[in-house]
Amino acid sequence: MARIDREVLHHPVIVDNRYTKWFEQGTFNRQQARDFLIQFSVFSNEFLFAQMRKMVNADSIEEMRASKEILANEIGVTFNDGKDHPVDDTGLGGLSGSINGGVFRFKAAHFELLVRLAKQLGLQFRELGKRQQATSSTLHFCDELLRLYGNEDYAVATAASYAVENWAAAGFWDDLVIGWETFEKRNNAVLPIGFFSWHAKVEANHAQHTSEELAEYYFNHLVDEDLFIDRANEMLAGVHQFWNG
């Protein structure tokens, strides 16, 4: 595990994401904000296909359930932590716990929250989340998610999952939140940025489920670390191309 952490977690998209550092400054204009939301909405929708494939291709019931935790939360099942949470533009239920015993709400679907923000910037539902709206860099990233994250070889899928969730938990969400908040102040606006602020908080839970899945995988399989590292870095290269584009 130490070698994997050393040779994967120092990828530039994790430690030096230049796009999100630029976004953090909040100097982007309205059109740049719209362009960003369109591309991010495509990724958000396409991720569901990859997560579904990863769940279906699981090697054990435990691994399948770990994938279901992420998939069901993405489409609107809140995490059940034993507390009652409002579902609005600033929160999507609990930040910990499990979907087991959680509640499905349309408004808790991550894509719907993104749509609410996009509408405030003049974008309509039909302009969001479709492959034909993606740039070549976004399509490459989404296709790499299907090829690696949703791979039928669970060794490949696990490596890609480890890469994706550690990227997501590395702090880029915080960069985006700060950028949106600065954009609001510059434009004297109040925007429903809950999609980003909530993800900044919840990704630690997704990373925990992925860590549990990886531990389960290590316990039950003879892991080819060379393969794992190569595929994880291929996945991160796809992520990097998305942001560079």
Long-range contacts (C-beta under 8 A, 24 or more apart in sequence): 1-218, 3-225, 3-229, 4-162, 4-225, 4-228, 4-229, 4-232, 7-229, 7-233, 8-162, 8-163, 8-166, 8-229, 8-232, 8-233, 8-236, 9-166, 9-170, 11-163, 11-167, 11-233, 11-236, 11-240, 12-240, 13-167, 13-236, 13-239, 13-240, 13-243, 14-166, 14-167, 14-170, 14-236, 15-170, 17-172, 17-175, 17-243, 18-243, 19-243, 19-244, 20-172, 20-175, 20-176, 20-179, 20-243, 21-175, 23-175, 23-176, 23-179, 24-175, 24-176, 24-178, 24-179, 24-182, 25-179, 25-182, 26-178, 26-179, 26-180, 26-181, 26-182, 26-183, 26-185, 26-186, 27-182, 28-179, 28-183, 30-121, 30-122, 30-187, 33-121, 33-183, 34-118, 34-121, 34-122, 34-123, 37-114, 37-117, 37-118, 37-121, 37-123, 37-128, 38-118, 38-123, 38-127, 38-128, 38-133, 39-133, 39-134, 39-135, 39-138, 39-242, 39-245, 40-114, 41-111, 41-114, 41-115, 41-118, 41-128, 41-129, 41-133, 42-128, 42-129, 42-130, 42-131, 42-133, 42-134, 42-138, 42-142, 43-138, 43-141, 43-142, 43-242, 44-110, 44-111, 44-114, 44-129, 45-111, 45-129, 45-130, 46-131, 46-142, 46-145, 46-146, 47-74, 47-142, 47-145, 48-74, 48-75, 49-145, 49-146, 49-150, 50-142, 50-145, 50-146, 50-149, 50-150, 51-149, 51-150, 52-150, 53-146, 53-149, 53-150, 53-151, 53-157, 54-149, 54-150, 54-157, 54-161, 57-150, 57-151, 57-152, 57-153, 57-154, 57-157, 58-154, 59-154, 59-217, 59-220, 59-221, 60-216, 60-220, 62-213, 62-216, 63-154, 63-213, 63-216, 63-217, 66-209, 66-210, 66-212, 66-213, 66-216, 67-213, 68-99, 69-98, 69-99, 69-206, 69-209, 70-206, 70-209, 70-210, 72-99, 72-102, 73-99, 73-102, 73-110, 73-202, 73-206, 74-109, 74-110, 74-111, 75-109, 75-110, 76-104, 76-105, 76-106, 76-107, 76-108, 76-109, 76-112, 77-102, 77-103, 77-104, 77-108, 78-102, 78-103, 78-104, 78-105, 78-108, 79-202, 79-205, 88-194, 89-113, 89-116, 89-192, 89-193, 89-194, 90-194, 90-197, 90-198, 91-194, 91-198, 92-194, 92-198, 92-202, 95-201, 95-202, 95-204, 95-205, 96-205, 110-195, 110-199, 113-192, 113-194, 113-195, 113-198, 114-195, 116-192, 116-195, 117-191, 117-192, 117-193, 117-194, 117-195, 120-189, 120-191, 120-192, 121-191, 135-245, 136-245, 137-241, 137-242, 137-244, 137-245, 138-242, 138-245, 140-238, 140-241, 140-242, 140-245, 141-238, 141-239, 141-241, 141-242, 143-238, 144-234, 144-235, 144-237, 144-238, 145-235, 145-238, 148-231, 148-234, 148-235, 148-238, 149-235, 154-217, 155-221, 155-223, 155-224, 155-227, 155-228, 155-231, 156-227, 156-231, 158-213, 158-214, 158-217, 158-228, 159-227, 159-228, 159-229, 159-230, 159-231, 159-232, 159-235, 160-231, 160-232, 160-234, 160-235, 161-210, 161-213, 161-214, 162-210, 162-214, 162-228, 162-232, 163-231, 163-232, 163-233, 163-235, 163-236, 163-239, 164-235, 164-239, 165-203, 165-206, 165-207, 165-210, 166-207, 166-210, 167-236, 167-239, 168-199, 168-203, 168-206, 168-207, 169-203, 169-204, 169-206, 169-207, 173-199, 173-200, 173-203, 174-200, 176-200
